[in-house]
Amino acid sequence: MITIIPAIDLKEGKCVRLKQGLASEVTEYSDSPAEMATHWEKEGGEFLHVVDLDGAFEGKPIHVEELTAICAAVEMPVEIGGGIRTDEDIENLLATGVTRVILGTRACEHPEELARLVEKFGGERIAVGIDARDGKVQTKGWVETTDVNAVDLAKQVDVAGVGTIIYTDTNRDGMMDGVNAFEMGKICSAVKCEVVASGGVSSLEDIKRLAALNCANLTGAIVGKALYEETVTVKQLKKAAK
């Protein structure tokens, strides 16, 4: 069964959504991230995905205070990504109460460090976010597109012992265009670790398409704009995921 994971993107202390990760294409939804987290838990969310957008652009965690408040407000597990570049960053974020941290740019630029981080913090506490456009990994808040193939990086991440890969098709993110099930299937088939789908999940049909892949390691789907725009609800998506 696919777990439905509501998303909270933080920018300047507020909950926002971006189109294709562009800082210039921002829509504000709430100025209280903790209240929004509580809302998604009441709606049936069982896991929460948080992105520190300012952190992603600046290369260091910015919203530690907001994240601490979110973790205190909900009982469901929380994951955080955005600007996590050092071991100290990981330690500080885990201290807020999050279940796991998501490495993106660092994992792409230094995949050889992942095995050490897994040994230090545990594979279940380290996730890797692979954000790709046309199959190539993007870094630094999706500002830079590398020559790294997403499937190749996924295999390295898996071998290192990382527990979860969060795969985002950045062409689809925030566009309400539907999920890229084909690319998601490629990633799932290449690894044994758990995979979470992200980017473009905007309808019951998207969840059904992911479920139809029959990938046992596809365990979650992150949903953002569709929930905020109320085109679907958490409960509806959970029903479609069964």
N, C-alpha and C positions, 0 to 999 in steps of 0.2 A: 504494500500500500504506500502511496506517495503522501508524505506529510506536506500540508499547505503552510508555507512560512511567510507571514506578512513582513513587509520591509519598511524600515524607517531610515530615511536618508537625512543626515544632519548637515545643515549649512547655516552658519552664524546663529547657532542655538535653536534653529527652527526645523520643523519637519517639512521637507520639500521633495519634489520629484524633478529630475532633469530629463530632457530628450536626448537620447544617445550620449549621455554623460557630459553634455555641453553646459558649462557654467552659465552661459548667456541665455540658455533655454530653461529657465527655472519657474516652477509653480509652487507657491507656499500653501501648506495645508493646515499647519498648527504651530503655535509658538510654545507648546508644552509637550516635549517628547515623552515625558513620563506618563502624562495623561493619554497620549496616543497609544503608548504601549499597553496601558491598562485597557483601553478600548479594544485593541486587537485580541487581547486575552479573553475578554468578555464575549467577543464575537466567535470564539472557538479556536483561536490560534494556539498551537502547541509548541511553537518554536518561533523566535523572533530574530530577524536579520537586520543588523544596524550597520550603516555605512557612514563613516566620518568623511564627508566630502571635502571639507576644508583640509583635513588631515591628508587625504589623497593628493590634493593639489600642492600642499606645502611640504609633504614628506615627513610629517611627524603627527602623532595623535593630538587633536585639538579639543575634542569634546569629552574629556575624561569625566568632568563633573556631571554632564548630562547623562553619560553612560551609567555612572554610579546611581543616579536617581532612577533610571530605567530599571536597572537590576533590582533595586530596592522595592520598586512598585509592582513587579510581577513575579509569579512563581514559575512561569515557563522558562526554559533555558534561552539564553541570549548569545548570539555570536556577533563579533565586531570586526570590521575591516576598514582600511583606509589609512595610509601613511605609516604602517607598522614596519619600521626598518631595522630596529635593534633588539637585542635580547632584553634590554631594560624596558623598551616599549611593551614587549610581550608580558613581562613581569608586572608592570604597572596596570596593564589592562586586565590581566587575570585577577588582580587584586580588587577590581571593581565588582567582581561577582559573575563575570561572563563565563560561559561554558567553554567557548573556544575562540581563538583569534584567527583571522584570515590573512594570510600573507599573499600578496600579489606581486608587486614590483620586485621585492626582495627574492621571492621564489624564482622568478624568471631570470633575474640577473645573477643569482648565486644559488642555483639548484643543488650544488655540492654541499651546502650548509644544512639542507633539510634533515638529513639523517641525524646530525648532531642535535638539532632542535627537537626532533622527535624523541631522542634519547633523554634530553634534558627536561622537556615539558610533558612528554607523552603524546602518542599519535592522536589520541582522542581530543587533545587540547589544541592541536595545530591543524588548521584547514588551509588549503591553498585555493585562492581565487584565480581561475584562468579566464581572463577577459579577452575575447578574440573577435576580430573583424575579418571576415573572409578567410577564416582558418589561421590567421596570424595573431600572435599574442600582443595585446596592448598593455602599456605600463604608464605609471605616473598619472593616475587619474584619467587614463585613456587618451592622454595627450600625445603619447609616442606609440607608433606601431613598429614592432620589431620584425625580424626575419625568422623568429622562433615559431615553429609549427606547434599548434595547440595540442595535437595528439601526441607529439614527441615529448612535450613538456609533461603532459599527463602521465605518461609512462614513467618518466623520471621521478615524479612526485609519488607515484604508487610504490615504486621500488624502495623509496626512502622510508616508507612506513607511515606516511601521512594518512590520517583516517578518512578525510573527506575532501573531495574536489568540488568547488562551486564553479560551474561553467556558465559564463554569460556570453551570449551573442550580442555584441554591442550595437550591431546594426538594428537590432530589434528592441533594445531597452528603451522603455518609456514611449514607444511608438504605437502600442496597442495593435501591432501588426500580426501577432501570433508567434508561437514558439518555433524555433528551428529544430524540429524533431530529428531530422536527418543528422545534423552535426552532433546532437545530443547522443544519438545512438552510437556514433563513431567513438565518442569519448568513453561511454559506458563499456563498449566492447573491448576497449584498449586497456582497461584497468580492472583490478579486483576490489579496490577501495570503494567507499560510498560516493555517489555523485548526486549533486543537487543542481537542478535546472534553474536557470535565471535568464531573464531577457525576453520580453514579448508575451509572457504568460498573461492572457487577458480574457479568457473565456473558458466555459466548461469544455468546449471542444478541444482546447489546447491541453487540458489535463487528460482528457480521454486519449489524445494522440500520444502523449507521453506514456500513459499506462499501456497503450497498445504496443509499445516497443518491447514489452516483456523483459525488461532488463532488471534483474533482481537487485542490482546495486544502485538503481535509480531510486533514491529514497525520499527526495524532497523537491518541492518547486517553490521558488520565491516569487511572490506576487506583490506588486507595488501599485502602480497607477490605476489598474482596474479596480482595486479595492477602494482607493481614495475617490475615484470618480463614480463609485457605486454601480458599476456595470455588472458586477457579480459580488457575492458575499463569500466569506470564509466557509460558512456552512454549506453553501451550494457547491463550492469547489471540493470540499471534503467528501461530499456525497459522490461527486463525479470521479474522485480518485480511488474509490473502493473497487 
